[in-house]
């Protein structure tokens, strides 16, 4: 086997094949994002309880992605390094998509959302590392932009399916109380087939570099930068006392949260945040105890990697926090906002609600379609003004889009603000990963892409636990105000993006 010193540039077709699977992944996400709140409301959920029902998605990602990243970094089979995870996750997601719209009750639907999101995360996390594994640094912006194109295209396909089925093919889009409409069910079945086919395309049409080759790339990179090789075991990120102290503080804060929530009779959604702090604290204490006994396993390595993450990654984490808080506001509350404000109904059995919910699917299709096209402009713009400035500009367009939904009252014009949301979405799913991939060690591409998901999950947990409370307390339960809060969050994300310390990609030497 020939060992290369540097990653060769890949053809456009090779990059295309690497990213086709994301078309399928986003079909799953698109159906989930546009229809889950509709399914929950159909099965009896109140608007102010939607967020807590969505909590499965971020919690699953928080647990699954770092673990899958860690193990995929250490996997090598005759089927490759990342591709086995692609396939297993795709099979499980396909089955969950078929089951979700046939849920007999609300909590079964919530359980299916949990399983579906776990399966999507098993497939998606290695895809992020896949681009970093296979492309030289100067092609990674284009690689992640190609992923962004397929994300947009897949979401368009998924988002408009119920509308197409009901308005073009005449499939019934209304049903009796507690029953998911046939148009939604068929959309999930078609989406399941599309997801599996697209992921299988990437599995069968691509190859991967071996761990030995990845290590050679990393050594060549370190030699070029003049930094010493780092092939030995890493020192712990913290002392035993540091783990124990930090863990105790987090556990105590979580415990106090449980006590205060019960004593003051606060909203049950806040228990999730308290549990998050308590659980993270106990995990740190466990790592400290294992470090004292010199036990090394996945838990100790992942926690150490979290606390030694590069400075660039920390800065990007702030950007991701505000970006994904805004996105979660959009996904949870757009259906409730548009049906109540623009269509004047909260009756999930009414024709007006069905029309509004279908229109939200079209609007989601619009922003994802814009994202698919905007993906091709991002590498060009990034070369001109830099990746940080490009990302900040796109986030400001997203803020304008969310605020536009609040201002515009004619539902027929709501596609206009979706243009801004589309530009923001294209950048969110590509630019941070292009910046991050240049800042982390090649041998830990998977685990750091998984750890990076923490900065997506935490704001989603926050949104899922406090947005319903904020709307109920300050805005009389009006879902439209969640989109205004999302617009503000996008502005904060744009400001944070300009402060990230970015590593410039090193060009691949000419042969």
QUIBELBEL-V298607 format. One record per run of one state. SS is the DSSP state (alpha for helix, beta for strand, coil for the rest). FROM is the first residue (numbers start at 1). LEN is the number of residues. If there is no record, write none. Layout:
<<SS & FROM & LEN> <SS & FROM & LEN>>
//
This chain:
<<coil & 1 & 11> <alpha & 12 & 31> <coil & 43 & 4> <alpha & 47 & 7> <coil & 54 & 1> <alpha & 55 & 19> <coil & 74 & 3> <beta & 77 & 1> <coil & 78 & 2> <beta & 80 & 1> <coil & 81 & 2> <alpha & 83 & 18> <coil & 101 & 5> <alpha & 106 & 29> <coil & 135 & 2> <alpha & 137 & 31> <coil & 168 & 14> <alpha & 182 & 24> <coil & 206 & 5> <alpha & 211 & 15> <coil & 226 & 14> <alpha & 240 & 24> <coil & 264 & 6> <alpha & 270 & 23> <coil & 293 & 5> <alpha & 298 & 10> <coil & 308 & 3> <alpha & 311 & 32> <coil & 343 & 8> <alpha & 351 & 35> <coil & 386 & 1> <alpha & 387 & 21> <coil & 408 & 3> <alpha & 411 & 3> <coil & 414 & 1> <alpha & 415 & 14> <coil & 429 & 2> <alpha & 431 & 7> <coil & 438 & 4> <alpha & 442 & 11> <coil & 453 & 1> <alpha & 454 & 21> <coil & 475 & 5> <alpha & 480 & 18> <coil & 498 & 14>>
//
